[in-house]
Amino acid sequence: MLYVKVESGERGREKMTLEGKTVLLGVTGSIAAYKIAYLASTLKKRRADVHVLMTKNATNFINPITFETLTGNKCLVDTFDRNFQFQVEHVSIAKKADVVMIAPASANVIGKLAHGIADDMLTTTIMACKCKKFISPAMNTNMFENPVVQDNLKILEHYGYEVITPASGYLACGDTGAGKMPEPETLLAYIEREAACEKDLKGKKILVTAGPTQESIDPVRYITNHSSGKMGYAIAKAAMLRGADVTLVSGRTAIEPPMFVKVVPVVTAKDMYEAVTSVSDEQDIIIKAAAVADYRPAKVSDEKVKKSDGQMSIELERTDDILKFLGEHKRDGQFLCGFSMETQNVIGNSRAKLTKKNLDMVAANNVKVEGAGFQGDTNVLTLITQDEEVSLPLMSKEDAALKILDKILTLTSF
């Protein structure tokens, strides 16, 4: 048996960061331009090297100095600006860029890019880029729905651009409808999906379960647990960022699921059993992070159970054992990881679970350890396999998710 302790300073193969990545933001003449200041600031906090290109019309909505202050780089507007380093500026930035985001994208710039018109710093630079390009239209609803604009967007998709669907809502012009630029957090998610991690799970199907289940007693009350779903959601997001096709089966939680993940909402343990077993055979990796009820009320009252002066007891029955089913039906080459939350004899109980359920790995933690458990943003895990125990230090659940995926990759032949 090999026991490995990972020190807090050690880094995994992957990190959810944009460090070392160059992000190019193209800002055009739209009232939504002010929102890109927040996006630029957030990208900088993610350690990205952020460069901003603006059209002259965009400078009427937000000053280039704002972006220069936030990014630490010169904001480029004029193709013939003489105040630059001795190199062809638009070509040098294009070569550096790992991802391009044109947001907000006006109908004018969309039309130029679709038809090869490069008459300013923004359009010339973007046409010189070979990296992934996102474009986020922002305009009046009637403009957005105009057949000419729609045709231009289809042309850009043909040339490899990914068009981000506008949100619907109240627009600056007073109309209500499609054409609103998505919030910066949404735009950031697209950039992170493209550039945050190496795509070492590309082409793999991963099923993740998360959150608690709820077992009704009557129309008012139910039995549940303290699970927040944060660990499972972090694993689903990390797997998505690494290129996997992710299905997230989730009980009810108070957190937003990650974008670009197929979410299957469930309530009861039976719901989760049916959702998981219906797609389990097609998965390459299954990670069961959900806190599923072991028991449910044997009878559910149709009416609210009224209190009385005496004691009350509820007869419980076993729920379906999802992990046991998965272990018994695990196909060749499939990797199965379970979670084990204990209050005592963590390693012993988790090893018994590993063997009994035919698992490849158990991620075990002790709810009594500070920083571990359901509701917090951190965890303290021990990754247990047949031959090894890897003890991880206190870390964020996002970092723990990456460590789990790192370990799975070392144990598989993908």
Helices and strands as residue ranges (DSSP letters): E 2-5, E 22-27, G 31-35, H 36-45, E 49-54, G 58-60, H 64-71, H 89-96, E 99-105, H 107-114, H 121-127, E 132-137, H 141-145, H 147-158, E 162-163, E 167-170, E 176-180, H 184-195, E 205-210, E 215-216, E 222-223, H 230-241, E 245-250, E 262-265, H 269-277, G 280-282, E 285-288, E 295-297, E 316-318, H 322-328, E 335-342, H 346-356, E 361-366, E 378-379, E 382-384, E 388-391, E 395-396, H 397-411
